[in-house]
Amino acid sequence: MKIYEDHRKMAAEYLQVKTEMAELRNYKAQLQEQLSKGEEAQASQDEANFAQLQSEKEALMAFKEKLAEQLAMIEAAQAQTGSGESAHSTGSGEGWVVVGDSHQGGGPAAGGEDQ
């Protein structure tokens, strides 16, 4: 009789283990499915982020080129006008230029007298 009782207990344990294994396999499949969906979503998000950053980079490069052109134009203009402003130079050697008042602001006239 003891052998029969042991057999029944072992058969019940076997069925319980088989059931648990089936449930764990199903759970594993669900997790793998969620993981693959998450990776796909992450990949599409990464692609969108890359496209945005690429566009931003191109815009910044174009802006940099415009600024470089403007700087070259300013430097060329300063080089051309630099020789003509020698009469207005302070003579300090620091590259500073003194520009006289053009009398447009309604300020006092030359000589300190009011008109």
Secondary structure, 3 states (H helix, E strand, C coil): CHHHHHHHHHHHHHHHHHHHHHHHHHHHHHHHHHHHHHHHHHHHHHHHHHHHHHHHHHHHHHHHHHHHHHHHHHHHHHHHHHCCCHHHECCCCCCCECCCCCCCCCCCCCCCCCC
